[in-house]
């Protein structure tokens, strides 16, 4: 959840890199919140759908490019279960 301390928020808001899942969640949440605010608060379903599509694309790309390779290496070193 993005509910981190005010001190952590301030550090992230001024450019610190996230170093926990909560901080990463907060940073992504603020980025999306600011992106959606670009139309002065007039947000439509299409805007929300657009954000969800981008998040899904990012998720799939991380899996395809990073996690799948990691899993392949672990399968080779520890043996397949299928």
N, C-alpha and C positions, 0 to 999 in steps of 0.2 A: 504494500500500500504506500501511497505517497505521503503518509503522515509522519514526517520526520520532524526533528526539533527545529525551532526557529533559527538557531545558530547554524545548523546544517543547511537550511534553506538559504540563509544569507550567503554562506560560502559558495554554494552552487550557483546562486543568482549572479555572483560576481566572478564566475568563471572557473571555479574549482571543478575538477572532474569527479564524477560519482565513484564511490568505492564500496558501495553496498547495494543490495537489490532495492532497498527502500529509496536510497538516493537516486539510483537509476530510474526507478518508477517516477519519482518526483520530477526529475529532469525531463523525461519524456512527456509527462503530463503537462508541465508548464509550456513546453515547446508546442504541443497540440493546442493548448488553451490559447496561446498567443497567435497561432496560425488561424484558429477559428475566429478570433477577435478582429481579423483583418477587415471584415465587413461591418465594423462598428456595432457588433453585437447581433447583427441579423444573420442568424445561422439557420440553415435549412436541413432537411433530411439528407439532401444530396451532399452537403458539406460533411455531415457525420459519416455518411456512407463512404465518401472519399477518404476520410481519415482511417476508417476501418480497413479499406482496401489497401492503403499504403502500409498499415501495420501488418496486415496479413502477408503482403509481398515481402516486407522486411523479414518476417518470421520464416517464410519459406526459403528465402535466399540464405539466411544464416544457417538453416538446417542443411540445405543443399551444398553450400560451399565450405562449411566448417564442421558441423556436428556429424554429418554422414562420414566424412573422412576420419574423424576421431573414432567413431563407432567401428569403422572398418579396421582400423589399427588395433583396437581392443579385441575385436573378433579374431584377428590373426594371432595376437599374442596370448589370448585366453581360451580360444577354441569356440567354435560355432555351437549354438544351441538348437539349430534346426536341422 
